[in-house]
Amino acid sequence: MPRSIELYLSDLLQASDDILEFTRGVDYAGYESNRLLRAGVERLFTIIGEAMRQLDQHHPAYLHGIIEARKIIDFRNILVHQYATVDDEEVWSAVQSKLPLLRNQVAELIQAGKR
Protein backbone atom coordinates (compact mmCIF):
# COMPACT_ATOMS: atom_id res chain seq x y z
CA MET A 1 0.00 0.00 0.00
CA PRO A 2 1.46 3.37 -0.97
CA ARG A 3 2.31 5.91 1.68
CA SER A 4 0.88 9.40 1.76
CA ILE A 5 2.29 12.22 -0.34
CA GLU A 6 3.23 14.03 2.85
CA LEU A 7 5.38 11.12 4.04
CA TYR A 8 7.24 10.85 0.74
CA LEU A 9 7.85 14.61 0.73
CA SER A 10 8.98 14.44 4.34
CA ASP A 11 11.45 11.67 3.45
CA LEU A 12 12.80 13.81 0.60
CA LEU A 13 13.22 16.84 2.82
CA GLN A 14 14.82 14.92 5.70
CA ALA A 15 17.28 13.07 3.46
CA SER A 16 18.22 16.32 1.71
CA ASP A 17 18.72 18.12 5.01
CA ASP A 18 20.82 15.24 6.34
CA ILE A 19 23.13 15.26 3.31
CA LEU A 20 23.56 19.01 3.54
CA GLU A 21 24.28 18.78 7.27
CA PHE A 22 26.72 15.87 6.92
CA THR A 23 28.68 17.66 4.18
CA ARG A 24 28.68 21.16 5.70
CA GLY A 25 32.24 22.43 5.88
CA VAL A 26 33.58 19.49 3.85
CA ASP A 27 35.37 19.93 0.54
CA TYR A 28 35.68 17.35 -2.21
CA ALA A 29 38.98 16.00 -0.88
CA GLY A 30 37.40 15.50 2.54
CA TYR A 31 34.39 13.80 0.98
CA GLU A 32 36.48 11.54 -1.22
CA SER A 33 38.72 10.45 1.63
CA ASN A 34 35.88 9.68 4.06
CA ARG A 35 34.40 6.29 3.22
CA LEU A 36 31.69 6.54 5.89
CA LEU A 37 30.56 9.95 4.64
CA ARG A 38 30.43 8.73 1.04
CA ALA A 39 28.40 5.68 2.06
CA GLY A 40 25.98 7.82 4.07
CA VAL A 41 25.50 10.35 1.29
CA GLU A 42 24.95 7.63 -1.29
CA ARG A 43 22.42 5.90 0.99
CA LEU A 44 20.51 9.14 1.49
CA PHE A 45 20.49 9.76 -2.27
CA THR A 46 18.98 6.29 -2.73
CA ILE A 47 16.24 7.25 -0.26
CA ILE A 48 15.63 10.44 -2.22
CA GLY A 49 15.47 8.54 -5.50
CA GLU A 50 13.20 5.83 -4.10
CA ALA A 51 10.81 8.39 -2.60
CA MET A 52 10.71 10.10 -6.00
CA ARG A 53 10.09 6.75 -7.71
CA GLN A 54 7.21 6.02 -5.35
CA LEU A 55 5.75 9.49 -5.94
CA ASP A 56 6.04 8.89 -9.68
CA GLN A 57 4.25 5.57 -9.35
CA HIS A 58 1.50 6.56 -6.91
CA HIS A 59 1.19 10.37 -7.06
CA PRO A 60 2.72 11.46 -10.39
CA ALA A 61 1.16 14.93 -10.38
CA TYR A 62 3.53 15.93 -7.57
CA LEU A 63 6.60 15.38 -9.70
CA HIS A 64 5.68 18.40 -11.82
CA GLY A 65 6.88 20.56 -8.93
CA ILE A 66 10.33 18.96 -8.98
CA ILE A 67 12.75 19.84 -11.76
CA GLU A 68 14.75 16.87 -13.08
CA ALA A 69 12.62 14.33 -11.21
CA ARG A 70 13.40 11.64 -13.78
CA LYS A 71 17.15 12.28 -13.50
CA ILE A 72 16.91 11.91 -9.72
CA ILE A 73 15.22 8.53 -10.10
CA ASP A 74 17.82 7.49 -12.66
CA PHE A 75 20.60 8.57 -10.27
CA ARG A 76 19.10 6.30 -7.60
CA ASN A 77 19.12 3.42 -10.07
CA ILE A 78 22.82 3.97 -10.76
CA LEU A 79 23.62 4.06 -7.04
CA VAL A 80 21.69 0.85 -6.40
CA HIS A 81 22.32 -1.22 -9.50
CA GLN A 82 25.66 0.08 -10.77
CA TYR A 83 27.25 0.75 -7.39
CA ALA A 84 30.67 -0.45 -8.53
CA THR A 85 30.90 2.36 -11.07
CA VAL A 86 29.64 5.25 -8.92
CA ASP A 87 31.71 8.35 -9.61
CA ASP A 88 32.49 10.26 -6.40
CA GLU A 89 32.85 13.50 -8.36
CA GLU A 90 29.35 13.07 -9.80
CA VAL A 91 27.86 12.46 -6.35
CA TRP A 92 29.73 15.45 -4.92
CA SER A 93 28.55 17.63 -7.80
CA ALA A 94 24.96 16.59 -7.07
CA VAL A 95 25.43 17.55 -3.40
CA GLN A 96 26.84 20.94 -4.31
CA SER A 97 24.77 21.99 -7.30
CA LYS A 98 21.54 19.98 -7.46
CA LEU A 99 20.57 19.14 -3.90
CA PRO A 100 19.94 22.67 -2.58
CA LEU A 101 17.49 23.30 -5.44
CA LEU A 102 15.74 19.98 -4.86
CA ARG A 103 15.48 20.69 -1.14
CA ASN A 104 13.87 24.07 -1.85
CA GLN A 105 11.41 22.59 -4.34
CA VAL A 106 10.34 19.93 -1.84
CA ALA A 107 9.95 22.51 0.93
CA GLU A 108 7.72 24.57 -1.40
CA LEU A 109 5.55 21.52 -2.14
CA ILE A 110 5.20 20.83 1.57
CA GLN A 111 4.25 24.45 2.26
CA ALA A 112 1.73 24.43 -0.61
CA GLY A 113 0.14 21.31 0.87
CA LYS A 114 -0.35 23.04 4.20
CA ARG A 115 -2.36 25.87 2.67
C-alpha positions as CSV (number, residue, x, y, z in Angstrom):
1,M,0.0,0.0,0.0
2,P,1.5,3.4,-1.0
3,R,2.3,5.9,1.7
4,S,0.9,9.4,1.8
5,I,2.3,12.2,-0.3
6,E,3.2,14.0,2.9
7,L,5.4,11.1,4.0
8,Y,7.2,10.9,0.7
9,L,7.8,14.6,0.7
10,S,9.0,14.4,4.3
11,D,11.5,11.7,3.4
12,L,12.8,13.8,0.6
13,L,13.2,16.8,2.8
14,Q,14.8,14.9,5.7
15,A,17.3,13.1,3.5
16,S,18.2,16.3,1.7
17,D,18.7,18.1,5.0
18,D,20.8,15.2,6.3
19,I,23.1,15.3,3.3
20,L,23.6,19.0,3.5
21,E,24.3,18.8,7.3
22,F,26.7,15.9,6.9
23,T,28.7,17.7,4.2
24,R,28.7,21.2,5.7
25,G,32.2,22.4,5.9
26,V,33.6,19.5,3.9
27,D,35.4,19.9,0.5
28,Y,35.7,17.3,-2.2
29,A,39.0,16.0,-0.9
30,G,37.4,15.5,2.5
31,Y,34.4,13.8,1.0
32,E,36.5,11.5,-1.2
33,S,38.7,10.4,1.6
34,N,35.9,9.7,4.1
35,R,34.4,6.3,3.2
36,L,31.7,6.5,5.9
37,L,30.6,9.9,4.6
38,R,30.4,8.7,1.0
39,A,28.4,5.7,2.1
40,G,26.0,7.8,4.1
41,V,25.5,10.3,1.3
42,E,24.9,7.6,-1.3
43,R,22.4,5.9,1.0
44,L,20.5,9.1,1.5
45,F,20.5,9.8,-2.3
46,T,19.0,6.3,-2.7
47,I,16.2,7.2,-0.3
48,I,15.6,10.4,-2.2
49,G,15.5,8.5,-5.5
50,E,13.2,5.8,-4.1
51,A,10.8,8.4,-2.6
52,M,10.7,10.1,-6.0
53,R,10.1,6.8,-7.7
54,Q,7.2,6.0,-5.4
55,L,5.7,9.5,-5.9
56,D,6.0,8.9,-9.7
57,Q,4.2,5.6,-9.4
58,H,1.5,6.6,-6.9
59,H,1.2,10.4,-7.1
60,P,2.7,11.5,-10.4
61,A,1.2,14.9,-10.4
62,Y,3.5,15.9,-7.6
63,L,6.6,15.4,-9.7
64,H,5.7,18.4,-11.8
65,G,6.9,20.6,-8.9
66,I,10.3,19.0,-9.0
67,I,12.7,19.8,-11.8
68,E,14.8,16.9,-13.1
69,A,12.6,14.3,-11.2
70,R,13.4,11.6,-13.8
71,K,17.2,12.3,-13.5
72,I,16.9,11.9,-9.7
73,I,15.2,8.5,-10.1
74,D,17.8,7.5,-12.7
75,F,20.6,8.6,-10.3
76,R,19.1,6.3,-7.6
77,N,19.1,3.4,-10.1
78,I,22.8,4.0,-10.8
79,L,23.6,4.1,-7.0
80,V,21.7,0.9,-6.4
81,H,22.3,-1.2,-9.5
82,Q,25.7,0.1,-10.8
83,Y,27.3,0.8,-7.4
84,A,30.7,-0.4,-8.5
85,T,30.9,2.4,-11.1
86,V,29.6,5.3,-8.9
87,D,31.7,8.4,-9.6
88,D,32.5,10.3,-6.4
89,E,32.8,13.5,-8.4
90,E,29.4,13.1,-9.8
91,V,27.9,12.5,-6.4
92,W,29.7,15.4,-4.9
93,S,28.5,17.6,-7.8
94,A,25.0,16.6,-7.1
95,V,25.4,17.5,-3.4
96,Q,26.8,20.9,-4.3
97,S,24.8,22.0,-7.3
98,K,21.5,20.0,-7.5
99,L,20.6,19.1,-3.9
100,P,19.9,22.7,-2.6
101,L,17.5,23.3,-5.4
102,L,15.7,20.0,-4.9
103,R,15.5,20.7,-1.1
104,N,13.9,24.1,-1.8
105,Q,11.4,22.6,-4.3
106,V,10.3,19.9,-1.8
107,A,10.0,22.5,0.9
108,E,7.7,24.6,-1.4
109,L,5.5,21.5,-2.1
110,I,5.2,20.8,1.6
111,Q,4.2,24.4,2.3
112,A,1.7,24.4,-0.6
113,G,0.1,21.3,0.9
114,K,-0.4,23.0,4.2
115,R,-2.4,25.9,2.7
